[in-house]
Amino acid sequence: MMMNRSLALFAVLAAVATVTSGYSTTSRRKAFAKIATTGAAALVVSGSSNIGVANALEMCPVKSENCVTTTWTAPSGMSKADAASALKDALNAYPQEGQGDVDGGGWTLVEDNLSSAGTARVEYRSSGKKFFAKAFNGGKPFVDDLNIELANDGSSIQLRSASRIGESDFGVNTKRIEYLAAAMKAKGFGV
């Protein structure tokens, strides 16, 4: 419940920031009046609702160079079970030997609660053979986490792919998400 209230407060503050951007000074009263008249207040989510857009994943830090978040929209009328199945197919089709010069150390589905709680976590490993792994990680593979949340009604999937260490991933998380997005787009998802 506290998480939902925090998200609702964040949505209101984001709406205020959006509505007031470009103004040199704006009172809170004027900002909230503007929100009410423009319909931006619809951003506030009811405290008890989990239906619709997946929203529990932590956002990437501002200006992060080793984290990517995205949301995909399921085809209209797709059930949660069908969305979970399509996602599992895309995850399982990801090559264990990696792709596009990333994830050469394979991947492991470490948490799979897609059909029940709508969440999953996949660990991806670099090969550990390149300069940065040897110089900065003792020759061990770098590990990235892909966290997934499926909305209760199956209408959307939120993903967060982030490196566990370092300030930059040299585009690895983006390449991973783009590869999976192409598979989901082929299944009719909006990516």
C-alpha positions in Angstrom: 0.0 0.0 0.0 2.8 2.4 0.9 4.5 1.6 -2.5 1.3 2.5 -4.4 0.9 5.8 -2.4 4.6 6.6 -3.2 3.9 5.9 -6.9 0.8 8.1 -6.9 2.7 10.9 -5.2 5.5 10.5 -7.8 2.9 10.6 -10.6 1.5 13.9 -9.3 5.0 15.4 -8.9 5.9 14.3 -12.4 2.7 15.9 -13.7 3.5 19.1 -11.9 7.0 19.1 -13.3 5.6 18.5 -16.8 2.9 21.1 -16.6 5.2 23.8 -15.1 8.2 23.2 -17.4 8.9 26.3 -19.3 7.4 28.6 -16.7 9.8 30.8 -14.7 7.6 30.7 -11.5 4.4 28.8 -10.8 2.7 28.4 -7.5 1.6 24.9 -6.4 -2.0 26.1 -6.5 -1.7 27.2 -10.2 0.2 24.0 -11.1 -2.5 21.7 -9.5 -5.3 23.8 -11.2 -3.5 23.4 -14.5 -3.2 19.6 -13.9 -7.0 19.4 -13.2 -7.9 21.4 -16.3 -5.6 19.5 -18.6 -6.5 16.0 -17.4 -3.0 15.3 -16.2 -4.5 14.2 -12.9 -5.4 10.9 -14.6 -1.7 9.9 -14.0 -2.6 9.3 -10.3 -3.2 5.6 -9.8 -5.7 4.3 -7.2 -3.9 3.0 -4.1 -5.3 -0.5 -4.4 -5.2 -1.1 -8.1 -2.5 -3.3 -9.7 -4.5 -3.8 -12.9 -3.0 -2.5 -16.1 0.5 -1.2 -16.6 3.3 -2.9 -14.8 5.0 -0.4 -12.5 6.8 -2.0 -9.6 10.3 -2.2 -11.2 12.8 0.3 -10.0 13.7 3.0 -12.6 17.2 3.4 -13.8 19.2 6.1 -12.1 19.3 9.5 -13.9 21.9 9.6 -16.6 22.7 5.9 -16.0 25.0 4.3 -18.6 24.6 0.7 -17.4 20.8 0.3 -17.1 17.8 0.2 -19.4 14.1 0.2 -18.7 11.3 -0.3 -21.2 7.6 -1.3 -21.4 6.1 -3.5 -24.0 2.3 -3.5 -24.8 0.6 -6.8 -25.4 -1.7 -7.2 -28.4 -5.3 -6.2 -27.6 -7.2 -9.0 -25.9 -4.2 -11.1 -25.0 -4.5 -12.9 -21.7 -1.9 -12.8 -19.0 -1.1 -16.5 -19.6 -0.6 -15.9 -23.3 1.6 -12.9 -22.7 3.7 -14.9 -20.1 4.0 -17.7 -22.6 5.1 -15.4 -25.4 7.7 -13.8 -23.1 9.0 -17.2 -22.0 9.4 -18.3 -25.6 11.4 -15.1 -26.4 13.6 -15.6 -23.3 14.2 -19.2 -24.1 15.1 -18.4 -27.8 17.9 -16.1 -26.6 21.2 -17.8 -27.5 23.1 -19.3 -24.6 26.3 -18.3 -26.4 25.1 -14.7 -26.5 24.5 -12.5 -29.5 25.9 -9.3 -31.0 29.1 -9.7 -29.1 27.3 -9.6 -25.7 26.4 -12.3 -23.1 29.0 -14.7 -24.2 28.9 -16.4 -20.8 25.3 -17.5 -21.2 22.2 -16.8 -19.1 20.1 -18.4 -16.4 16.5 -17.9 -15.5 16.9 -17.6 -11.7 13.4 -16.6 -10.8 10.3 -17.6 -12.7 7.0 -16.4 -11.3 5.5 -15.1 -14.5 2.3 -17.3 -14.4 1.6 -16.5 -10.7 3.1 -13.2 -9.5 3.9 -11.9 -13.0 7.7 -11.5 -12.2 10.9 -13.1 -13.4 14.6 -12.5 -13.2 17.3 -13.6 -15.6 21.1 -13.4 -15.0 23.2 -12.7 -18.1 27.0 -13.2 -18.0 29.8 -11.8 -20.2 32.4 -14.2 -21.5 35.0 -12.8 -19.1 37.6 -13.0 -21.8 37.8 -9.4 -22.9 40.1 -6.7 -21.6 37.7 -5.1 -19.1 36.8 -8.3 -17.5 40.4 -9.3 -17.1 41.6 -5.8 -16.0 38.7 -4.8 -13.8 36.9 -8.0 -12.7 39.7 -10.5 -12.1 38.9 -12.3 -15.4 35.4 -13.2 -14.1 32.4 -12.5 -16.2 30.3 -9.4 -15.6 26.8 -10.2 -14.5 23.7 -8.3 -15.5 20.2 -8.7 -14.2 17.0 -8.6 -16.3 14.0 -8.0 -14.1 10.6 -8.5 -15.6 7.1 -7.6 -14.5 4.0 -8.6 -16.3 0.8 -6.6 -15.5 -1.9 -8.4 -13.7 -4.2 -8.2 -16.7 -1.4 -9.2 -19.2 -1.6 -5.9 -21.0 2.0 -4.8 -20.6 5.4 -6.1 -19.7 8.0 -3.9 -18.0 11.7 -4.8 -18.1 14.8 -3.5 -16.4 18.2 -4.7 -17.5 21.1 -3.4 -15.4 24.8 -4.2 -14.8 25.6 -5.2 -11.2 28.9 -3.2 -11.2 30.5 -0.4 -13.1 29.3 2.9 -14.5 29.0 1.9 -18.2 28.0 -1.3 -19.9 29.2 -0.2 -23.4 25.6 -0.8 -24.7 25.3 -4.4 -23.6 21.9 -3.9 -21.8 20.5 -2.0 -24.8 21.6 -4.7 -27.2 20.0 -7.4 -25.0 16.6 -5.5 -24.7 16.6 -4.8 -28.5 17.2 -8.5 -29.3 14.3 -9.5 -27.0 12.1 -6.7 -28.3 12.5 -7.9 -31.9 11.2 -11.3 -30.8 8.3 -9.8 -29.0 7.4 -7.4 -31.9 7.2 -10.5 -34.1 4.6 -11.8 -31.7 2.5 -8.6 -32.1 3.7 -6.7 -29.0 4.2 -3.0 -29.1 7.8 -2.4 -28.3 
